[in-house]
Amino acid sequence: MSNDVPILEVDELEAVDLPEGAHMNGLDMPKPSEYLYAKQKNGEPLGASDIYKETWKWLKQRNCEQLVNPRLIESYAQAFARYIQCEEAMSSYGLLGKHPTTGGVIASPFVQMSMQFQKQANLLWYEIYNIVKQNCTTPFEESSNDMMENLLRLRKEL
């Protein structure tokens, strides 16, 4: 029985340059719901749509925009915008108010509302951030403006 296997010569192979692959940019940002654009009683927009867009861009920079439900981003944007609205009301009206029946001094209701909206916004942000932390494929470090953290890092380096 004869062996008919051809002998392969190395100089017979040619390398072919492959064209560059397609560059994927991800999805376009879904349009925020109309309630994020709603005008407030004073006629000014709430500003939640801007927070939504800013958060979406942050997610897109980390290639995680498709992992977070747009409703979660909307909830975060609205809660944070309401927190800002309460803070602005406290700046305008002060931290104290007048009791409606006794006329005595009471804490402004905006203080409690502000804390509740801040808590809600933080919980939603932690949920978004946790999704990014668990799924982000590119390492990133947030720039820290925390003075105490910077002091501790400086001390560690010494």
Short mmCIF file of the C-alpha atoms (twelve columns), coordinates in Angstrom:
data_MODEL
# 
_entry.id   MODEL 
# 
loop_
_atom_site.group_PDB 
_atom_site.id 
_atom_site.type_symbol 
_atom_site.label_atom_id 
_atom_site.label_alt_id 
_atom_site.label_comp_id 
_atom_site.label_asym_id 
_atom_site.label_seq_id 
_atom_site.Cartn_x 
_atom_site.Cartn_y 
_atom_site.Cartn_z 
_atom_site.pdbx_PDB_model_num 
ATOM 1   C CA . MET A 1   0.000   0.000  0.000  1 
ATOM 2   C CA . SER A 2   1.512   3.296  -1.053 1 
ATOM 3   C CA . ASN A 3   1.332   6.490  0.928  1 
ATOM 4   C CA . ASP A 4   -0.106  9.305  -1.264 1 
ATOM 5   C CA . VAL A 5   0.173   12.120 1.294  1 
ATOM 6   C CA . PRO A 6   1.547   15.270 -0.384 1 
ATOM 7   C CA . ILE A 7   4.541   16.965 1.153  1 
ATOM 8   C CA . LEU A 8   3.702   20.506 2.251  1 
ATOM 9   C CA . GLU A 9   6.326   23.097 1.486  1 
ATOM 10  C CA . VAL A 10  6.408   26.139 3.791  1 
ATOM 11  C CA . ASP A 11  7.107   28.569 0.965  1 
ATOM 12  C CA . GLU A 12  3.737   27.649 -0.584 1 
ATOM 13  C CA . LEU A 13  1.763   29.417 2.204  1 
ATOM 14  C CA . GLU A 14  0.772   33.024 1.836  1 
ATOM 15  C CA . ALA A 15  -0.509  35.288 4.591  1 
ATOM 16  C CA . VAL A 16  -3.469  37.458 3.787  1 
ATOM 17  C CA . ASP A 17  -4.066  40.759 5.565  1 
ATOM 18  C CA . LEU A 18  -7.535  40.849 7.052  1 
ATOM 19  C CA . PRO A 19  -9.521  44.073 6.940  1 
ATOM 20  C CA . GLU A 20  -10.277 45.826 10.205 1 
ATOM 21  C CA . GLY A 21  -13.365 44.559 11.975 1 
ATOM 22  C CA . ALA A 22  -16.483 46.587 12.483 1 
ATOM 23  C CA . HIS A 23  -16.399 49.132 15.283 1 
ATOM 24  C CA . MET A 24  -19.458 48.706 17.486 1 
ATOM 25  C CA . ASN A 25  -20.686 51.775 19.321 1 
ATOM 26  C CA . GLY A 26  -23.530 50.143 21.200 1 
ATOM 27  C CA . LEU A 27  -27.139 51.227 21.335 1 
ATOM 28  C CA . ASP A 28  -28.562 54.686 20.953 1 
ATOM 29  C CA . MET A 29  -29.914 56.137 24.148 1 
ATOM 30  C CA . PRO A 30  -33.612 55.390 24.527 1 
ATOM 31  C CA . LYS A 31  -35.677 58.551 24.770 1 
ATOM 32  C CA . PRO A 32  -36.522 59.352 28.390 1 
ATOM 33  C CA . SER A 33  -40.193 59.148 29.319 1 
ATOM 34  C CA . GLU A 34  -42.246 62.327 29.053 1 
ATOM 35  C CA . TYR A 35  -42.733 62.659 32.820 1 
ATOM 36  C CA . LEU A 36  -39.010 63.407 33.163 1 
ATOM 37  C CA . TYR A 37  -39.547 66.534 31.014 1 
ATOM 38  C CA . ALA A 38  -42.630 67.711 32.922 1 
ATOM 39  C CA . LYS A 39  -42.779 71.342 33.967 1 
ATOM 40  C CA . GLN A 40  -43.217 71.997 37.657 1 
ATOM 41  C CA . LYS A 41  -45.761 74.251 39.331 1 
ATOM 42  C CA . ASN A 42  -43.394 77.216 38.989 1 
ATOM 43  C CA . GLY A 43  -43.089 76.598 35.229 1 
ATOM 44  C CA . GLU A 44  -39.502 75.355 35.306 1 
ATOM 45  C CA . PRO A 45  -38.561 71.863 34.102 1 
ATOM 46  C CA . LEU A 46  -37.708 69.297 36.763 1 
ATOM 47  C CA . GLY A 47  -34.328 68.499 35.211 1 
ATOM 48  C CA . ALA A 48  -34.674 64.731 35.539 1 
ATOM 49  C CA . SER A 49  -34.181 64.291 31.790 1 
ATOM 50  C CA . ASP A 50  -30.711 65.849 32.061 1 
ATOM 51  C CA . ILE A 51  -29.789 63.511 34.913 1 
ATOM 52  C CA . TYR A 52  -31.074 60.579 32.840 1 
ATOM 53  C CA . LYS A 53  -28.882 61.575 29.875 1 
ATOM 54  C CA . GLU A 54  -25.845 62.133 32.093 1 
ATOM 55  C CA . THR A 55  -26.289 58.714 33.720 1 
ATOM 56  C CA . TRP A 56  -26.762 57.025 30.337 1 
ATOM 57  C CA . LYS A 57  -23.536 58.586 29.031 1 
ATOM 58  C CA . TRP A 58  -21.710 57.407 32.159 1 
ATOM 59  C CA . LEU A 59  -22.979 53.864 31.563 1 
ATOM 60  C CA . LYS A 60  -22.069 54.021 27.864 1 
ATOM 61  C CA . GLN A 61  -18.483 55.030 28.698 1 
ATOM 62  C CA . ARG A 62  -18.235 51.784 30.649 1 
ATOM 63  C CA . ASN A 63  -20.012 49.694 27.968 1 
ATOM 64  C CA . CYS A 64  -22.781 48.793 30.404 1 
ATOM 65  C CA . GLU A 65  -25.692 50.782 28.964 1 
ATOM 66  C CA . GLN A 66  -27.429 47.647 27.674 1 
ATOM 67  C CA . LEU A 67  -27.272 45.970 31.111 1 
ATOM 68  C CA . VAL A 68  -29.258 48.551 33.056 1 
ATOM 69  C CA . ASN A 69  -33.004 48.789 32.601 1 
ATOM 70  C CA . PRO A 70  -33.975 52.280 31.368 1 
ATOM 71  C CA . ARG A 71  -36.767 52.364 33.989 1 
ATOM 72  C CA . LEU A 72  -34.136 52.053 36.724 1 
ATOM 73  C CA . ILE A 73  -32.257 55.015 35.255 1 
ATOM 74  C CA . GLU A 74  -35.518 56.986 35.046 1 
ATOM 75  C CA . SER A 75  -36.344 56.219 38.684 1 
ATOM 76  C CA . TYR A 76  -32.883 57.343 39.766 1 
ATOM 77  C CA . ALA A 77  -33.075 60.511 37.669 1 
ATOM 78  C CA . GLN A 78  -36.451 61.498 39.067 1 
ATOM 79  C CA . ALA A 79  -35.491 60.789 42.691 1 
ATOM 80  C CA . PHE A 80  -32.277 62.789 42.372 1 
ATOM 81  C CA . ALA A 81  -34.057 65.673 40.624 1 
ATOM 82  C CA . ARG A 82  -36.660 65.755 43.421 1 
ATOM 83  C CA . TYR A 83  -33.841 65.791 45.983 1 
ATOM 84  C CA . ILE A 84  -32.332 68.819 44.222 1 
ATOM 85  C CA . GLN A 85  -35.759 70.458 44.111 1 
ATOM 86  C CA . CYS A 86  -36.173 70.028 47.889 1 
ATOM 87  C CA . GLU A 87  -32.693 71.416 48.516 1 
ATOM 88  C CA . GLU A 88  -33.530 74.477 46.415 1 
ATOM 89  C CA . ALA A 89  -36.772 74.934 48.381 1 
ATOM 90  C CA . MET A 90  -34.831 74.794 51.660 1 
ATOM 91  C CA . SER A 91  -32.441 77.422 50.303 1 
ATOM 92  C CA . SER A 92  -35.393 79.638 49.345 1 
ATOM 93  C CA . TYR A 93  -37.681 79.161 52.356 1 
ATOM 94  C CA . GLY A 94  -35.241 78.206 55.105 1 
ATOM 95  C CA . LEU A 95  -35.060 75.271 57.470 1 
ATOM 96  C CA . LEU A 96  -37.917 76.404 59.710 1 
ATOM 97  C CA . GLY A 97  -41.607 76.722 59.032 1 
ATOM 98  C CA . LYS A 98  -44.787 77.797 60.764 1 
ATOM 99  C CA . HIS A 99  -47.203 75.241 62.192 1 
ATOM 100 C CA . PRO A 100 -50.534 75.562 60.322 1 
ATOM 101 C CA . THR A 101 -52.772 75.534 63.427 1 
ATOM 102 C CA . THR A 102 -50.700 76.661 66.397 1 
ATOM 103 C CA . GLY A 103 -48.478 79.104 64.544 1 
ATOM 104 C CA . GLY A 104 -45.422 77.746 66.353 1 
ATOM 105 C CA . VAL A 105 -42.053 77.124 64.788 1 
ATOM 106 C CA . ILE A 106 -41.550 73.700 63.206 1 
ATOM 107 C CA . ALA A 107 -38.930 72.096 61.003 1 
ATOM 108 C CA . SER A 108 -39.514 72.710 57.323 1 
ATOM 109 C CA . PRO A 109 -41.230 69.737 55.648 1 
ATOM 110 C CA . PHE A 110 -38.677 70.058 52.846 1 
ATOM 111 C CA . VAL A 111 -35.966 68.763 55.204 1 
ATOM 112 C CA . GLN A 112 -37.669 65.394 55.670 1 
ATOM 113 C CA . MET A 113 -38.653 65.150 52.002 1 
ATOM 114 C CA . SER A 114 -35.092 65.948 50.959 1 
ATOM 115 C CA . MET A 115 -33.706 63.164 53.142 1 
ATOM 116 C CA . GLN A 116 -36.224 60.672 51.751 1 
ATOM 117 C CA . PHE A 117 -35.482 61.556 48.125 1 
ATOM 118 C CA . GLN A 118 -31.738 61.445 48.804 1 
ATOM 119 C CA . LYS A 119 -32.075 58.001 50.399 1 
ATOM 120 C CA . GLN A 120 -34.146 56.733 47.470 1 
ATOM 121 C CA . ALA A 121 -31.705 58.179 44.912 1 
ATOM 122 C CA . ASN A 122 -28.735 56.628 46.735 1 
ATOM 123 C CA . LEU A 123 -30.363 53.184 46.850 1 
ATOM 124 C CA . LEU A 124 -31.126 53.349 43.132 1 
ATOM 125 C CA . TRP A 125 -27.596 54.581 42.380 1 
ATOM 126 C CA . TYR A 126 -26.077 51.715 44.392 1 
ATOM 127 C CA . GLU A 127 -28.151 49.307 42.324 1 
ATOM 128 C CA . ILE A 128 -26.933 50.863 39.053 1 
ATOM 129 C CA . TYR A 129 -23.339 51.041 40.280 1 
ATOM 130 C CA . ASN A 130 -23.438 47.408 41.413 1 
ATOM 131 C CA . ILE A 131 -24.480 46.302 37.909 1 
ATOM 132 C CA . VAL A 132 -21.565 48.268 36.451 1 
ATOM 133 C CA . LYS A 133 -19.118 46.973 39.053 1 
ATOM 134 C CA . GLN A 134 -20.038 43.347 38.379 1 
ATOM 135 C CA . ASN A 135 -20.127 43.595 34.584 1 
ATOM 136 C CA . CYS A 136 -17.701 46.294 33.498 1 
ATOM 137 C CA . THR A 137 -14.945 44.797 31.373 1 
ATOM 138 C CA . THR A 138 -12.672 47.829 31.386 1 
ATOM 139 C CA . PRO A 139 -11.024 48.870 34.642 1 
ATOM 140 C CA . PHE A 140 -11.773 52.394 35.749 1 
ATOM 141 C CA . GLU A 141 -11.180 54.581 38.740 1 
ATOM 142 C CA . GLU A 142 -13.369 57.462 39.654 1 
ATOM 143 C CA . SER A 143 -11.550 60.687 40.354 1 
ATOM 144 C CA . SER A 144 -11.917 61.351 44.025 1 
ATOM 145 C CA . ASN A 145 -12.469 64.829 45.383 1 
ATOM 146 C CA . ASP A 146 -12.867 63.543 48.929 1 
ATOM 147 C CA . MET A 147 -10.406 65.519 51.033 1 
ATOM 148 C CA . MET A 148 -10.159 62.883 53.795 1 
ATOM 149 C CA . GLU A 149 -9.492  60.103 51.300 1 
ATOM 150 C CA . ASN A 150 -6.782  62.173 49.625 1 
ATOM 151 C CA . LEU A 151 -5.150  62.865 53.004 1 
ATOM 152 C CA . LEU A 152 -5.172  59.179 53.920 1 
ATOM 153 C CA . ARG A 153 -3.653  58.219 50.568 1 
ATOM 154 C CA . LEU A 154 -0.968  60.855 50.987 1 
ATOM 155 C CA . ARG A 155 -0.139  59.516 54.459 1 
ATOM 156 C CA . LYS A 156 0.039   55.946 53.131 1 
ATOM 157 C CA . GLU A 157 2.554   57.027 50.474 1 
ATOM 158 C CA . LEU A 158 4.868   58.608 53.084 1 
# 
